[in-house]
Amino acid sequence: MKVSVLAENLSGSEIIKIAGEINELKKQGQNIANLTIGDFDSNIYPIPAELKEGIIEAYKHNQTNYPPADGMLSLRESVSGFLKSRLGLEYAANQILISGGSRPLIYSTYLALVDPGDWVVFPAPSWNNNHYCDLTGAEKLIVPTRAENNFMPTADELRPHVKGATLLALCSPLNPTGTMFSKKDLEEICDLVIEENKSRAEGQKPLYLLYDQIYSQLTFGEYKHYDPVTLRPELKPYTIFVDGGSKCFAATGVRVGWGFGPTEVINHMKAIVGHMGAWSPKAEQVAMAEYLKNEAVVDTFLDTLKANVQASLNTLHEGFQALKAEGFAVDSIEPMGAIYLTVKVDYIGRTTPDGKVLANSADVNFYLIKEAGVALVPFSAFGTDESSAWFRVSVGASTLQDMKDLLPRVKAALAKLV
C-alpha cells in the first residue's frame, strides 16, 4: 500500500526496538534490568502526593473540558513565578505555552521556525533532533562531540556549522549523557550565536536557539545548571526554552510541559499546538498550578528524588570504575544531572563463548541483555556511529538494589568474552 514519502522514510525509535527484545525475554521468564527508558517506575518513584491529590480533586470538580490553547492562565502564572524563583528567569504568562509534555513544544518550535531545506545544527549524541528534522524536512548538521568534554558541544565544534543555519538545538542536562554545560562553555556558545546573528542581513532569519532544560531541577552536588538568557540577556529574542514537570516531579504520564520564549514565536507555537490538539489535560493543569506555588513542598520532593536518583547513579558509576580498575574495558562519566549515566563498554570485536563476534554496539548490548540480564541504550540510538562503545544508562525504572545486583552479572558476562 502506497503511503507518504515521509512515512516511508521516517525511522523508528531504536529504544523501542530494544524494548521489544526485552519484552520477549521477559515473556520467557527472564529477569531483565531495563535501563533503557527515560522514564520513572511510578511504584519506585511516585509523583508528589500533593500533586496527585490535586489532580483527583480537579477531576472531582469536573475540570474535564478543553483548556485554553496556550494553557490555563493560573498555570502559566505559576510557571512564571517558578521560573523567577528557581532560575531567575523573567517571563510573563503570555510568553509561556503549556502542552502535553515537552515533545509538542520541541516539534512546534521546529514547525514555527524551520522551513523545508533550512539547516538545523545539533550535537551527537542528542535526543530525537534527527527525527524532528525528518518531520519538518530540515537539513541536519550533526556535530560529533567528545568524551573528553563529557559529550557536550563546544563553540569551536559548532562554529563551522552555524553560518546560515536557522536553529541550534541544545540540551542541558543532556539526554542521553546526564552531563551538563559548564558556565564557560555555554557562554562561548552564546557569544557564537550573538556573533552569527550580527552577521545576518536585514530580513534574513536569525539563528534561533532551542534550549531543552527539562532536567534543570535534577542536578547533583557541585554541578549547577546554566541557561543562555541568564548568561547573555541579549539572546532573549532568539531563545526558545523547553521545560516542564515531567522529569523533575517524576510525572512523565501527567503530561504537563511548558515552553517559553519571545512572544511572537510563542504565539505561533500556540496555534500549532492547538491544531495538533496537543494540550495538557485540564485537571492536571489545575493541579500543577497549585502545586508549583508551594515552594516548601516542592523543595522537599526534589531533595528526596534527587538523593534517590543520585544514589543509583553513583552506585553504577562507582561499580564501573571498580571494573575499570580490575582491567575490564569499561568506563563511566561522573553523573551531573538528569537520570542518566554515560558508560563505556568497549567490547566491539570480542567473541562470545558460542563463537559470535560482537560487530557493533548493538551486538554488545544484546549480549549483555541475554548474558547479564541488563539492557542499555547504545549511543548509536542518539545519532552516533555504531562503532561507538558508549551507552546510556537510565535509572528511573530500577531500584538502588537493582543497581547493586546487576554489577556482578555484568562483570561475569564481560569476563566470558575473548
Buried (B, 14 or more C-beta within 10 A) or exposed (E): EEEEEEEEEEEEEBBEEBBEBBEEBEEEEEEBBBBBBBBBBBEBBEBBEBBBEBBEBBBEEEBEEEBBBBBBBBBBBBBBEBBEEBBEBEBEBBBBBBBBBBBBBBBBBBBBBBEEEBBBBBBBBBBBBBBBBBBBBBBBBBBBBEBEBBBBBBBEBBBEBBEBBBBBBBBBBBBBBBBBBBEEBBBBBBBBBBEBBEEEEEEEBBBBBBBBBBBBBBBBEEBEBBBBBBBBEEBBBBBBBBBBBBBBBBBBEBBBBBBBBBEEBBBBBBBBBBEBEBBBBBBBBBBBBBBBBBEEBBEEBBEEBBEBBBEBBBBBBBBBBEBBEEEBBBBBBBBBBBBBBBBBBBBBBBEBEEEEEBEBBBBBBBBBBBBBBBBBBBBBBBBBEBEBBBBBBBBBBBBBEBBEBBBEBBBEBBEBBE
